Structures are given as structure tokens and as C-alpha cells.
Amino acid sequence: MRKRFILSIAILTNSNTVQSMSSVNNHSSKSATEERMNSPPAQTGDASAGEVDDDVVGDSNVVGGGAINEKPRYYRPTDNTTDSGSGFGKSSFDGWNPSSNLAHMLHALVGLERYPNYLGRFQYLSDIELLENALESRLSDVRRQRSEIIQRRKGIQQLVKRYTLSMTEFVGFNDDSPCALWRDHPILSPPQTWIELRDKKMLSDHAFRVAHLSTASMKKARNAKGDKSTKAGTSMSMRHESVALHPVRDIIDGKVQIHLRQSLLEEFVCQEMFDVYSFPLLTAEFCSLLRTTLRDLSTLAESDEFAHLQLGRRPIDLDTIGLGWITDLLFHMFIHPISRHLFATTEKLANHGGAVDNTAIESRILDWRQGYVAGYSAKPMERNGAQRNFLVPHTDDSEVTLNCCLGEESFVGGDVEFHGLRGTPEEGMLVGTARRPNVGTALLHSGRHLHSVSNVMSGDRYALIIWSRSWGNLRSSTCPCCWMNRRQDTTCICGKRWN
């Protein structure tokens, strides 16, 4: 088993953090899809990769089921013609088809990058035309999606504005409605100071204490280096000074990097199974507020004015509805600093694949994040923002994923099941189950750890998901294939040897 730098004692002894969560070792010979579907794996895809028959999974935009946001893939014999009606023509030789063959497209892109006269090697202009058409098609997809995103975000901004300013004019919304929480709780405005963050009752007491004391000690240590004559009696005033010099707003904006103290993390973080950790992150009150907000927005989005947005059909992105500060705060205050301890080496997040210096506050190993809320229900529907009943085995397009349970309090089922890390012998096997966590408890795991969500038997289950990536380090020197399969060597064509 590969070695991991883990916190020295407690990561693995604190059983109070997640009272209802347990892990089980079950190296089953069944594939991940067999565990999920209780049936033989579909012949059209690789079960361990979360690729299953489209008839089983269904359209990812259809309410219900357990589809992932990924197109269905099929094994089919190589065809030297494109799909009927594509207009891309026929290759001059058998097999060449960059419009439908991803490998061909990647080979062409690498060739264009490596060889100044790459296309001069092609004998027929028709083959170059096929490549040009394929690239134009991808560019057309980019432009189309960009245009759709702009229009959708404008529409959602109008939805949120209407919701916050004129809630009482809609049927079913009155002073007794949960919508009134918007007027009583300024969730759209990020906290500027530690006092405001505390008063919002967003973080659990333990999470707030870990972040606050770590930030204070950071500044205290820096001051001590500059003035070795500092007296013990001034430590409290320096702690207040650090809070003043490093306001929460600067942390949210990424201007100040947090270095969480190891001694505090040992009491805060609990290991559920290999590569999966948990800790109490949010208060039940804040989870209820966020959950209610998203439900109410989904309900309002069903009105004729906003029905075209189809807000309830997909997980709701927090940036889109003006709550990106929540993602930023959790990313900079917890995900990034904890990942420095737990994932820097095993997920190759350090510069040039080396070990991370945990004393170097300026060193960034993660530099991108996306936060959204996913809903699961025994009765999936758009109106409650819970689109799925379960989720098939899959990996995330992230280096590190945070999964925080938002509730409700009474749902049954919806366990997070883990099926092994890609690139390991356990890939595709059920290796552990994170059973129903307490509301506000977060799981932190490698994005390339195969995982699924079991059927929700009753009630609604909501989860705050944050994906984190390393564009500046890992993804700048690793091709998609090596990244997906977690290969860590020096021979990747995107590494220093070739790039």
C-alpha cells in the first residue's frame, strides 16, 4: 500500500465526529455497477468506470434515476465513415475519424503541438478536412455552451432578484413561509470579519475554532519572527491583531492562505476508510437555511416566467445563484489547507510531484473550485430540487472532493459507497460505505475514488459538493489519460520530458 503523510494521532481515533457513519471493508469481486444495480453489468460499458448502458441510466437531464453528467459511451467496431448526415465525408484510409474517435483527436492535437509541419505528413487533403471539421464542431460546441450559459445565468440572476425583493407577491409565499428566511438571514452577503462569520452561525463550533485559532497563530508566529522580544502577556492582543489584519473577506477572496494547525486537525478530522476523511463542518441551522433556499428557488423557477431555465433539473451551482462566497470560504479555509496534509503526496498535488512544505503558506496545491448542491429523493421532482433517487458509480472531475450532508434530518438511505481508487487493484470493488452522516458533517476524498449514492428509500437528501482542481501543478504536467488513471511517472507526454 502506498504511504501517505497523515496526521500523527487523532485523525483516526476521533469517533465522536461522525456518530452515525461507519466504514466497512468488503473487497467484493462484484463490479461497482453490479453493486448499484443488483444485476449483471451492461455490455456496452465498463462498470468500474461508471459507464453503463444508456437504457439503464437514462438521460442525465431527466428527473429521476441515477444518471451522471456524462454522455453514454458504447463499444463499437471502428467505422471509417462518420455518422450519417454529419457532412464530414469519408477518410482516404480505413479508420481515421477525429470527429467521433477521441484518440484520433488527441493524437492530432499532440501532433500539431509537437511538429511545426504536422499536417504536411497527410497524403490527402480530405483527411485534413476531416480534422478541420472535427475541430470546428468542437469549437461550435464551446460557442454554443458559452452562449447558453450566459443566457441561463442572466435568467437565474433575475430569478434570485425577484425572489429576494418580491417574495410575498407569489402564491404560497408569505411571512410564515420559509422564504422569509432571506429577509432575516443575509445569506447573499458574505461575512467581512470573524465576528460576522460567527454570528451567521454557518460553521460548527469545532470548525470555527480550528480555523480561527489557526489564523491567529499564523500571525502570531510571523510577529514572533520579527520581534523575538514579544512577551507572553501580549499573545491575546496579537491574536486580536491577527483577526483584524486577516479578515474573513480576505480569506474568501484568496488573498490570505490558511495553514491549519496540525494539533487542531488531529482532534477535528476523522478517517472513515483509506483516502476518505470526515469532520463536522456546518451547523444544522445553516444547512436548513441553504436547503430551504434552494427548494424555494426551484419552486419559483416553475412559474411561467422562469420555466425555461429548468432550474430543478440539474444540481444548482452556488456561483450562479450568488452564493459563491460559501464555496470560496470552505475552499480556502478548509479544503485547501487540509488537502495539503492528506492529499499532496498521494494525489501528486505538490510542485513537480515533490513533497509539500507545510510551513510554506504561499504554496498552492489547489487553485480552482466549483460548488453545487445535489438533491436525492425517494420521489424525485424538479419542485424540491431533488432530481435523483440514486447515483451510479463514477469519479469526479476533481483532485479533491468535499461532500457535506445538508439533510434533511429524516431521510433514509442515500449512503455514499466507495469502490476503490482508479489505478489500484481495488478499482471497481466495494471497499467501504459512509453511512448516513449527521447533518453538517463533511466527507473529503480523492475525486478519482470511485463512489456512488445508494437509493434514497424515504425523504429527501441534499448534499453540498465542492470540486477542487490543480491546474497550476498536477494538470499542467499530466495528460487526461494519466490523470484519470492516477499514473505518477515522468514519461507522460505532457510532462517536462516532452513538454
N, C-alpha and C positions, 0 to 999 in steps of 0.2 A: 504494500500500500504506500502511496506517495506520502512524503512527510509534509506536514502543514505547521506553520507557526500559529499556535493557538494560545490564548491567554492562560497563564500558568496554572490557575487552580479552578476558579469557580465556574468558568464557562460551562462546566459540565456537571456542576453539582447542585445548582440552584433549582430546586423542584417547585418552588413557590410561584415562579414567574408564570408558568402555564399549567394551571392545576388540572385542566381537562384535556391536555394534549399529551399524546403518548406516541412513541415510535415503536415499530415492530420490525424485526428482521425476518424477511420472508423471501429468500432467494429462489423464487419460483421459476420453473422452467417455462411458464407460460409467457407469451408476449404481452406487452403493455395493452394492446388493443383487446386481447382475449380477456384480460382482467377487467377492462372497461365494459366491453360488450357482452361478455359471457358467451362468446361464440367464436368460431374459427376466424382468423384474420382474413381480411379481404385479399383476394389475389391480385388486386390492382395496385397495391401499395405496400410499403414497408411498415409494419406495425410499430416497430420500435422507434421509428421516426415520426410517428403521428400521422402517417399518410394512409388514409383509409378510403374505401370506396365512397364515391360521392353520394350514392343512393343511401348509404348508411348514415353518413354525417349530415348531408343536406347543405343547402346554401347558407353561407355564413351571415347573410343578410335577412334570413327568415327567422322570425321569433320562434323559440323553442329549440330542442335538440342540444347538441354539444359541439357544434362546428367551431373551428378556429378560423382566424382571418388569414386564410391561405388557400390558394386555388387548388382544386383536386389535381392529383398527378396520376398518370397511368403508365404502365409498362406497355410499350407497343413496338413493333418492328420498325427499323429505320425506313423512312419513306423519302425518296429523293424529290418529291414534289411537296409543295406547301398545301395547306388546307384549301379545299375548294372555294373559289371565289375570293381568295386573298389578293390575287393580282400580282403576286411576287414572281410568277413564272417558274421555270424549271432549271435546275442546275445542269451544267455541262457534264458533270460526272456524278456517279451514284453517291448519295449520302449527304452532300453539302447543303445545309439548310439552316442558316443562322436565325431565321425568323421563328423557328419552332424548337431548335436544338440549343439549349443553353450552353453546352460545352463548346459548340461551334462559335457561338457569340463570344464567349470568354477567350477562346483561342485567338479570334480575330482582334479583340481589344488588346490582348497582350502582344500580339504581333505588331500592331500599329504603334504600340509604345516602345517596343524593343528595336524595330527595324525601320530606318528612315524611308526605305523604299519597299515596304512590305507588300503593297498591292501590285507592285511590278512583277511579283512572282506568280500572279494569277495568269493563266493562259488565256482565259476568255473573259471579255468584258461583262458577259451576262452573270458571271459569278460575283464580280464586284458590284453589279447592280443589285443582286440578291442581298448582299451585305448592306448596301446603302439603304435599300427599302426596309430592311430589318431595323437598322438604326433610326431611320425616320419614324418607324412605327413606335419605337420606344420613346423617342422624343415627343411624339404626338401624345403618348400616354402621360408623360410628365406635364406637358402643357394642359392637357385636359384635366388631370387631377389637381393641378395648381389652380386652375380657374374654378373648379368645383369647390375646392377648399376655401378660396376667397369668398365666394358667394355664400357658402354654408356658414362660415364664421361671421359674416355680416348679419345673416339671419338670426344666428344664435345670440349675437350681441343685442339685437333688437328684442329678442325673446327675454333675455335677462333684464334688460332695461324696463320692459313692460312689466315684468314680474316684480321688480323691486319698487317701482314708482306707483303702480296702479293695481295692486293685488286685489283690493276689495271689489273691483268692478267686475270680476269674473265669477261665474256661477260656482258656488261651493266654497268660495274663498271669503272669509270674514274674520273678524277679530279673534274668534275662537279657533281659527284654522291654524295648523302648524306653519302656514306661510307667514304668520305674524312673527315668527322667529327672526325673519330677515330684519324686521324693524327693531327688535330687541337685541340682536346679536350682530355686530358689524363684521360678518364673516368675509365680506368682499374687501375689507381694508386690512392689509397686513399689519402686524404689530411693529412698532418702531423701537420699543425698548423691552427689557426683560420684565419690567412691571406689567406692561401691556400684554405680553405673552402669558404671563402668569394669570392675569385677570380674565383672559379669554378662556381659561380652563381647557386648553387644547391638549397639552401634553400631560401624561400621567405624572404623578408626583415624583416617581423614581426617574423618569426620563428627564424631567425638568431639572432635577437635582444633578444628574450626571452631566448634562450639557452646561448648566450654569457654573458648577464648581470647576469643570474642566476649562471653561473660558476664563474664569477668574484666575486660575492657577497659571494659565498660559501667560497672561500679562504680568502676573507676579514674578514668574521665572525670568521674563525679559527685563523687568525692572531690577531684579536682583543682580543680573549680569552687569547692568550699567551702574549700579550703586551697591557695592558689597557691604557698605556700612549700614544697610537697612536694618532697622530694629524689628524685633518680633512684634512689638506693640503697634506697628504701623500696618500689619498684614491685613487687618479688616478694612482700613481706609483704602489700601491698594486694591482690595477686592472690589470695593465700590468704584474705584477709579477705572478698573478694567471693564466693568459693566458700562461705564459712561463712555469709554474710549472705543469699545467694540459693541455698539448697539445691535440689536437683533436685525434691524433693517440691513446693516452691512453684511451680516451673515447670509440673509436671504438673497442679497444681490451678489454673493460670492466674493465680496471684497476682503473678507476675513475667513481664513480656513480654521476650522475647529480641529483640535487634536485631543480626543477624549482620553482621559487618564486611564491607564491600564488597570489600576487598582479599583477604580469605579466600575469599569466594564466587567471585571470578574464577578461582581455582585449583580450585574444588570443583565448580562447575556447568558442564555442557556442553550446548550447544544441538544437538538432533538434527534439528530442522526448525522452521519457523515455529510458535511457540506451544507447542513440545514440548521439554522440558529433561530432563536426566538427571544423576544423581550417585550415588556409592557410599554407601549408607545403612546397611545391616545386615550383620553378619558372617554367613558361611556357617553357622557353628555355631548362631547364634540362629535362622536360617531353618530349619535342620534340626529344632531343638527345637520351634518353633512348628508346623511341618508335621507332625511326628510326633505332637504333642499332639492336633491336630485329627483326624488319622487315627484315633488310639486312641479318642477320644471318639465318633467316628462309628461305630466298630466296637462299642463298648459300647452305643451307642444302638439297636443292632439287637436287643438282648436283649428278651425279652417285657415286662419291667418298663418299658422306655423306648421301645418301638417306636412308640407313639402320637405321640411328639414328631417323628418323621420328620426327625431332625436332618440326615441326609445329603442330603436332597432340595433344600436351599437353601443358598446361601453362609452361612457361620457368622459371626454377629455377635460381635465381641470383647467388647462390654459384657455380652452375655448369658452368656458363659462365664467372666466375672470377669477378663478381660484388657483392660478398657477403659483401663487406665493406659498400655498400649502406644500406643493411639490418641491419648490426651491428650499423651503425651510427644512423639510425632512431629508432632502438630499444632502445639503451642506452640513446639517447639524448631526445627522446620524449615519446615513448610508455611506457616504464617502469616508468619514473617519473610521467607522467600524470595518469597512472593507479593506482599509489599509492593514489592519491586523489579521483579518481572516482570509482574504482572497487575493492579496497582492502577488503572492508566490504561485499558488496553485492555478490561478486564472491568468498568470503572466501579465499582470497589470502594471508592473514596475517598468521604469525606463529600461529599454534594451533587454528586457527579460530578467534583469537583476533583482536583487532584494531591495525592498523599500526601506529607506531610512526613516523610521517613525519619529525621529527628532526633527526632521526637515519639514516644517509646517508648510512650506511653499510647494512641496512636491505634490502634483495632482496625478492621481491614477485613474480617475473617472471624470469626464468632462461634459457629459450630455445626460439628460434625463427626460422622461415623459411620464406623467401621472394621469391615471384614469380610474374610474370606478366601474367595476363589473358586477352585474347582478345575476343571481340564480334564483330559481323559484320552482316550487312543486307545480305551479301553474304559470308558466312564463307568459308575459304580456308586455306590450310597449308601455302601457299606462303606469306601471310601477317601476319601470326602468330595469326590470329583471328579465333579460332576454333568453336565458338559457336554463336548462334543467341540470345539465352536467357539462363537463368539458373533456374532450378526448386527450390522450397523452400527446404532449408536444414539448418543444423547447421554446424559450423566448428569444427575441432578437435583442438580447441584452447580455452584458457581462455579469451583472448582479441584479437580482430582482427582489423588491420588497413587496410582501403581500400582507396587508393589515386587515384583520377582520373588523368590519363595521357593524355586524349584526344582520338581522335583528336578534333579539335575545332568545327567541323561541324556535328558530329553525332547527330542523332535524336532517341529518345527512350533510352533504357538501364537504366531505373530508378531502384534504389535499393529499394525494397519493404520489409518491416518488418512485420513479422507475429507472434509476441509475444515471450516472453521468455519461454523456457521449464520450466515446473513445476509451471506455473502460469495459472489462468483462461483464459488469453488471448492467450494461445498457440494455433497456427493454425489459428488465426484471423488476418486479415489485420489491423494493428494498426497504420501504418504510411508509408509515401513514401518520400524518399530522392530524390527529382527530380534533374534533370541534374545539377551537380555541376560545378563550374569553374574548369578549368584545374589547377592541382596542389593542389586542396582542398582535405583534407583527412577526412574520417569518422573513428571514433573509437567506437567500440561497443563490447559487450559481444559476444564471439564466439558461445554461446549457445542461442543466439537470432535468431530465425528462420528468414531467409531472402532469397530473390530471386532477379533475374535481369529480367526486362521486355524485350520484343522483341526490338531489335535494328531495327528501321524502315529504316534508311539510314545511310551510312557512317560506320566507324569503331570506336569502343570504346575499350580503353585499360585501365587496372587498375593495379596498384601495390598493391599486397596483402601481408601482413605480419601477420603470425600467431605467437602468443606468448603463452607459457605454463608455468605452475608452478609445475615442477617435485619435487622440494625440499619441497614444502608446501602442496598445495591442493592435488596433485595426489599421494603424499606419504601416505595419510591417507584417501583416498576416493576410493571406488571401481568404476569400469566403469559405473555401473547402477546408483549409487548415483550421480556420476559426471554428467552423461548425463541429468538426471532429476533435477539437482541442489538441491538435498536434502542436508540440512545442519543440521545434528544432531550428536549425539555421539554414535549411535548404529551401524554404518557401520562396516562390518566385517574387513575392512582394517584400521579402526581407532585404537586409543590407547586401547579401551576396549577389543578388540580381538587381536590386532597385537602387 
